[in-house]
Amino acid sequence: MTGNHGTRSLTRCREDEALARAAVDALTGQLALVPKPGLPDPRDLAARATRRDHRLLRWSAKALTPGLAAMAAAARRTGEPTPQLRAELGSIGRCTEHSVGLAGGGHRGALWALGLLVAAAALDPGAGAREVATGAKRIAAHRDRGAPRRPSRGSSVSAKYGAAGARGEAKAGFPHVRRALDALEAARTAGADEGQARLDALLTVMSTLQDTELLHTAGPLGLRHVQAGAREVLAAGGTATRPGRDALAALDAELHARAWSPRGSAGLLAGALFLDALPVGPRG
């Protein structure tokens, strides 16, 4: 019995680590896309373009792995999307933020989305992408009782402008993650290569998301301007076409010049890439 228990524990530990690695792979896959309008990408060596060194962001992304594995383990151990699980995930998330900060910082929005999605995937092994998003919604419905009472910048901006923000996105079951998944499928079906499909998915999120980072730096008019620019790229045929790439280059140049960064969209794309990579199989 002890041997069987130890084997099961080792298997579960490996499953938790595999989910964490898949989430970090999704994040680094998002970071590798180029050109990303207003967002860090491989052109940002020495932080010339977005003030965030791409190499440092790739390094700090790896610091998410232990925390994400711990979130998966907590979900698997709890077995249900309970208030207790939500509180434990919040505590792990704050510790992980600290670790990421020591490694160079960044990825706060991605950690929020990926943490909930990893936990939901651990709760329902073998579930499809949209089922996992629904599971994350059930977890996010509970209040994090251990969260600091002082409002974050994102929550303050959400309250000021009536935007859903990261919490609202999660409580709604990550609708923009689901839209990104649809965009990925549509672009691949239309013949786009993987990089083009992922950029089109990012632009799909940007076209409608009430990004609190953009609201903070650019205000409502700036946000609408960025949304319209993303729609123009997609209307031109997306990044698989010459007109679409030309429109993307123009949007990219403008956002870099204005120092406007749609970071919320980047984190949600990472969530979509994580769900897209999940193997769907028998439950159990």
C-alpha positions as CSV (number, residue, x, y, z in Angstrom):
1,M,0.0,0.0,0.0
2,T,2.8,2.4,0.9
3,G,4.5,1.7,-2.4
4,N,1.3,2.3,-4.4
5,H,0.7,5.5,-2.5
6,G,4.3,6.7,-3.2
7,T,3.9,5.9,-6.9
8,R,0.6,7.8,-7.1
9,S,2.2,10.8,-5.3
10,L,5.1,10.8,-7.7
11,T,2.8,10.6,-10.7
12,R,0.7,13.5,-9.4
13,C,3.8,15.5,-8.7
14,R,5.0,15.0,-12.3
15,E,1.6,15.9,-13.6
16,D,1.6,19.2,-11.6
17,E,5.1,20.0,-12.9
18,A,4.0,19.2,-16.5
19,L,1.1,21.6,-16.2
20,A,3.5,24.3,-14.8
21,R,6.0,23.8,-17.6
22,A,3.3,23.9,-20.2
23,A,2.1,27.2,-18.8
24,V,5.6,28.7,-18.8
25,D,6.1,27.4,-22.4
26,A,3.0,29.2,-23.4
27,L,4.3,32.4,-21.8
28,T,7.7,32.2,-23.4
29,G,5.9,31.4,-26.7
30,Q,4.0,34.6,-26.4
31,L,7.2,36.5,-25.6
32,A,8.9,35.0,-28.8
33,L,6.3,36.5,-31.2
34,V,7.4,39.4,-33.4
35,P,6.4,42.0,-34.1
36,K,4.0,42.5,-31.1
37,P,2.6,46.1,-31.1
38,G,3.7,47.9,-28.0
39,L,4.8,44.7,-26.3
40,P,8.3,43.2,-25.5
41,D,9.5,40.9,-28.2
42,P,12.9,39.6,-29.4
43,R,13.7,43.0,-30.8
44,D,13.9,44.4,-27.2
45,L,17.5,43.4,-26.5
46,A,18.9,45.9,-23.9
47,A,15.3,47.3,-23.6
48,R,15.6,49.6,-26.5
49,A,12.0,49.4,-27.7
50,T,9.6,48.8,-24.7
51,R,11.9,49.4,-21.8
52,R,11.7,45.7,-20.9
53,D,14.7,43.6,-21.9
54,H,13.4,40.5,-23.7
55,R,16.1,38.2,-22.4
56,L,15.3,39.2,-18.8
57,L,11.6,38.6,-19.3
58,R,12.3,35.1,-20.7
59,W,14.5,34.4,-17.6
60,S,12.0,35.7,-15.1
61,A,9.2,33.7,-16.8
62,K,11.0,30.5,-15.6
63,A,10.6,31.7,-12.0
64,L,6.8,31.0,-12.3
65,T,7.3,27.3,-12.7
66,P,7.5,26.3,-8.9
67,G,4.5,28.5,-8.0
68,L,2.4,27.2,-10.9
69,A,3.2,23.6,-9.9
70,A,2.2,24.4,-6.3
71,M,-1.1,25.8,-7.6
72,A,-1.7,22.6,-9.6
73,A,-0.9,20.5,-6.5
74,A,-3.2,22.6,-4.3
75,A,-6.1,22.1,-6.8
76,R,-5.5,18.4,-7.1
77,R,-5.3,18.0,-3.4
78,T,-8.5,20.1,-2.8
79,G,-10.5,18.5,-5.6
80,E,-13.1,21.2,-5.8
81,P,-13.2,24.9,-6.7
82,T,-13.7,26.0,-3.0
83,P,-13.1,29.2,-1.2
84,Q,-10.2,27.5,0.6
85,L,-8.6,26.7,-2.8
86,R,-9.0,30.3,-3.9
87,A,-7.3,31.5,-0.8
88,E,-4.5,29.1,-1.2
89,L,-4.0,30.0,-4.8
90,G,-3.8,33.7,-3.8
91,S,-1.2,33.0,-1.2
92,I,0.9,31.0,-3.6
93,G,0.5,33.7,-6.2
94,R,1.8,36.4,-3.9
95,C,4.9,34.3,-3.0
96,T,5.4,33.6,-6.7
97,E,5.2,37.3,-7.6
98,H,8.0,37.9,-5.1
99,S,10.2,35.2,-6.6
100,V,9.6,36.6,-10.1
101,G,10.5,40.0,-8.9
102,L,13.8,38.7,-7.6
103,A,14.4,37.1,-11.0
104,G,13.8,40.4,-12.9
105,G,10.0,41.0,-12.6
106,G,7.1,41.2,-15.0
107,H,4.4,38.7,-15.9
108,R,1.9,39.7,-13.1
109,G,-1.1,39.5,-15.5
110,A,0.0,36.3,-17.0
111,L,0.5,34.7,-13.6
112,W,-3.1,35.6,-12.6
113,A,-4.5,34.0,-15.8
114,L,-2.2,31.0,-15.9
115,G,-2.5,30.3,-12.2
116,L,-6.3,30.0,-12.4
117,L,-6.1,28.0,-15.6
118,V,-3.4,25.6,-14.4
119,A,-5.5,25.0,-11.2
120,A,-8.6,24.4,-13.2
121,A,-6.8,22.0,-15.5
122,A,-5.5,20.1,-12.4
123,L,-9.0,19.8,-11.1
124,D,-10.3,18.2,-14.3
125,P,-7.6,16.2,-16.0
126,G,-8.3,15.5,-19.7
127,A,-10.8,18.4,-19.9
128,G,-11.0,20.5,-23.1
129,A,-9.9,24.1,-23.3
130,R,-13.3,25.6,-22.8
131,E,-14.1,23.3,-19.9
132,V,-10.9,24.4,-18.2
133,A,-11.8,28.0,-18.7
134,T,-15.2,27.3,-17.1
135,G,-13.5,25.6,-14.2
136,A,-11.3,28.7,-13.7
137,K,-14.4,30.8,-13.6
138,R,-15.7,28.7,-10.7
139,I,-12.5,29.2,-8.8
140,A,-12.4,33.0,-9.5
141,A,-16.0,33.4,-8.2
142,H,-14.7,33.1,-4.6
143,R,-13.1,36.1,-2.9
144,D,-9.4,35.8,-2.0
145,R,-9.7,36.4,1.8
146,G,-6.0,36.8,2.2
147,A,-5.6,39.5,-0.5
148,P,-4.2,42.9,0.6
149,R,-6.8,45.4,1.4
150,R,-5.1,48.1,-0.5
151,P,-6.4,48.2,-4.1
152,S,-4.0,47.4,-6.9
153,R,-3.5,49.8,-9.8
154,G,-5.5,47.5,-12.0
155,S,-8.5,47.3,-9.7
156,S,-8.3,51.1,-9.2
157,V,-8.4,51.7,-13.0
158,S,-11.2,49.1,-13.3
159,A,-13.3,51.0,-10.8
160,K,-12.5,54.4,-12.3
161,Y,-13.5,53.4,-15.9
162,G,-15.9,50.5,-15.3
163,A,-13.7,48.0,-17.0
164,A,-13.9,44.3,-16.2
165,G,-10.2,44.1,-15.5
166,A,-8.3,40.8,-14.8
167,R,-10.7,39.7,-12.1
168,G,-13.7,40.4,-14.2
169,E,-12.2,38.5,-17.1
170,A,-11.6,35.5,-14.9
171,K,-15.1,35.7,-13.3
172,A,-16.6,35.7,-16.8
173,G,-14.7,32.5,-17.7
174,F,-12.0,34.2,-19.7
175,P,-14.0,35.3,-22.7
176,H,-11.0,36.8,-24.4
177,V,-9.0,33.6,-24.0
178,R,-11.8,31.8,-25.7
179,R,-11.8,34.4,-28.5
180,A,-8.1,33.9,-28.9
181,L,-8.6,30.2,-29.3
182,D,-11.2,30.7,-32.0
183,A,-8.9,33.1,-33.8
184,L,-6.0,30.6,-33.6
185,E,-8.2,27.9,-35.2
186,A,-9.6,30.2,-37.9
187,A,-6.1,31.5,-38.9
188,R,-4.7,28.0,-39.0
189,T,-7.6,26.8,-41.1
190,A,-7.1,29.7,-43.5
191,G,-3.4,28.7,-44.0
192,A,-1.6,31.0,-41.7
193,D,1.7,29.8,-40.2
194,E,1.8,29.4,-36.4
195,G,3.4,32.7,-35.7
196,Q,0.8,34.5,-37.9
197,A,-2.0,32.6,-36.2
198,R,-0.8,33.6,-32.8
199,L,-0.4,37.3,-33.8
200,D,-3.9,37.3,-35.2
201,A,-5.1,35.8,-31.9
202,L,-3.3,38.6,-30.0
203,L,-4.9,41.2,-32.2
204,T,-8.3,39.7,-31.7
205,V,-7.9,40.1,-28.0
206,M,-6.6,43.7,-28.4
207,S,-9.5,44.6,-30.6
208,T,-12.1,44.3,-27.8
209,L,-10.3,44.0,-24.4
210,Q,-10.7,46.8,-21.9
211,D,-7.0,46.7,-21.1
212,T,-6.4,48.4,-17.7
213,E,-2.8,49.0,-18.6
214,L,-3.8,51.0,-21.6
215,L,-6.5,52.8,-19.7
216,H,-3.9,53.8,-17.2
217,T,-1.4,55.1,-19.7
218,A,-3.6,56.2,-22.6
219,G,-7.0,56.8,-21.2
220,P,-10.3,55.7,-22.8
221,L,-9.6,57.5,-26.1
222,G,-6.2,55.8,-26.4
223,L,-7.7,52.5,-25.6
224,R,-10.3,52.9,-28.3
225,H,-7.6,54.0,-30.7
226,V,-5.5,50.8,-30.1
227,Q,-8.6,48.6,-30.4
228,A,-9.4,50.2,-33.7
229,G,-5.8,49.7,-34.9
230,A,-6.0,46.0,-34.1
231,R,-9.3,45.7,-35.9
232,E,-7.7,47.4,-39.0
233,V,-5.0,44.7,-39.1
234,L,-7.6,41.9,-39.0
235,A,-9.9,43.6,-41.5
236,A,-6.9,44.0,-43.9
237,G,-6.6,40.2,-43.9
238,G,-4.6,39.5,-40.8
239,T,-0.8,39.0,-40.5
240,A,-0.7,36.3,-43.2
241,T,-1.4,39.0,-45.9
242,R,0.8,41.9,-47.1
243,P,-1.9,44.5,-46.3
244,G,-2.3,43.1,-42.8
245,R,1.4,43.1,-42.1
246,D,1.7,46.7,-43.3
247,A,-1.2,47.7,-41.0
248,L,0.5,45.8,-38.1
249,A,3.8,47.5,-38.8
250,A,2.1,50.9,-38.6
251,L,0.3,50.0,-35.4
252,D,3.5,48.7,-33.9
253,A,5.5,51.9,-34.7
254,E,2.8,54.1,-33.3
255,L,2.4,52.2,-30.0
256,H,6.2,52.1,-29.5
257,A,6.4,55.8,-30.2
258,R,3.6,56.6,-27.7
259,A,4.9,54.0,-25.1
260,W,1.5,52.4,-25.0
261,S,1.6,48.7,-24.0
262,P,-1.4,46.3,-24.2
263,R,0.0,44.0,-21.5
264,G,-3.4,42.6,-20.5
265,S,-3.8,41.2,-24.0
266,A,-0.4,39.5,-23.9
267,G,-1.2,37.7,-20.6
268,L,-4.5,36.5,-22.0
269,L,-2.8,35.2,-25.2
270,A,-0.5,33.2,-23.0
271,G,-3.5,31.7,-21.3
272,A,-5.0,30.8,-24.7
273,L,-1.7,29.2,-25.8
274,F,-1.6,27.1,-22.6
275,L,-5.2,25.8,-23.2
276,D,-4.4,25.2,-26.8
277,A,-1.5,22.9,-25.9
278,L,-3.5,20.9,-23.3
279,P,-3.9,17.2,-24.3
280,V,-7.5,16.2,-24.2
281,G,-8.0,12.6,-23.0
282,P,-9.9,10.3,-20.6
283,R,-10.8,11.7,-17.2
284,G,-9.4,10.2,-14.2
